[in-house]
Amino acid sequence: MQINQQKTVQVDVTELHLHIKVWDGFTADLKDAQGADAGGYTDYVPDFFPGKHYGDYLILNIDLETGQIKNWKKPVAADIEKMIEASDDD
């Protein structure tokens, strides 16, 4: 005879993968070292963001132990400049 029974099993979970659809409503604000506004951006997800986002998705892999974004690669100044210029074009 087979019966249904629930069992609790411990699982070692290490990452949270976020796939957030933002359409063309992505917004980012840049702050200087004193916390003052230094620029901003509103448009599609910038190209330097991680994952195959096609401009519409924010894809972040979060380490649950540290809270750090694991798939983030440090942008270069040209990436930030290009992002701001693209927002200014709108």
Beta strands, then each sheet from edge to edge (+ up, - down):
strand 1: 15-21
strand 2: 26-31
strand 3: 37-43
strand 4: 57-63
sheet 1: 1+ 4-
sheet 2: 2+ 3-
end
